[in-house]
């Protein structure tokens, strides 16, 4: 009887060992699913950012046709940011911080060259001088500057390089 009990226990252990799932396959599937989910979320976030930028370009009249019309009329583009309800007006403006943040945005944008765009700031008014490859990039440069904390107006003297 004792031998039968030991034999039954061994059979149960062997059977349990045979039914165990392969953890490496399960882990590989989990990793693949996680990577796929992360890729989808990143793609969705990129689309959301692109749409938000496009909306701002339209809202602030920074489309290539808007830019070309302004350049033909006055030779420059000036845009003011309206202050949202409850947003602080005034306060201490750090011109050096504004210039640094805008230059960093230009460095991060592959279509703009921080070396070809000079950024000056004075109490929330940013002036851009230099050249870009197209009127669309003038709009992008203005949008990035205007979408910086502490900036309420951008004066662009940017030219399209020939």
Residue, then its C-alpha position, 0 to 999 in steps of 0.5 A: x500500500x505504501x508503494x502504491x501511494x508513493x507511485x501515485x504521488x510520483x505520477x501526479x508530480x510527473x503529470x504536473x511537470x508535463x502540463x506546465x506551460x513554457x514560460x519563455x513562449x508566454x513571456x515572448x508573447x507578453x513582450x510582443x504584445x507590450x511592444x505592439x501596444x506601445x507602438x500603437x500608443x506612440x503612433x496615436x500620440x504622434x497623430x494627436x501632436x500633428x493635429x494639435x500643431x495643424x490646428x494652431x497653425x490654422x487658428x493663428x493664421x500661420x498657413x503658407x498662404x497666410x504667411x505669403x500674404x503678410x510678407x507681400x503686404x508688409x515684409x513681416x509676420x506679426x502674431x499675438x497670442x490671446x490670453x485665455x480666461x484665468x491665465x496670468x497677464x504680466x508677471x516677470x518675464x525671463x527673456x533669456x529663458x524664452x530665447x533658450x526654450x525657443x532655440x531648443x525647439x528649433x534644434x529639435x525640429x528637423x525642418x528648422x535650423x537654430x543656426x539660421x534663425x536669430x531669436x530675440x526676446x523683450x518682455x514677452x515680445x519675440x523677434x525672429x530674424x534669418x532664413x528658412x526653406x519655405x513660407x510653411x517653415x516661417x509659420x512653424x517657427x512662429x507657432x513654436x515661438x508663440x507656444x512658449x510660456x511668457x511669449x505674447x507676441x511674435x514678430x517674424x522678419x524671417x525670409x525664405x531662402x532662395 
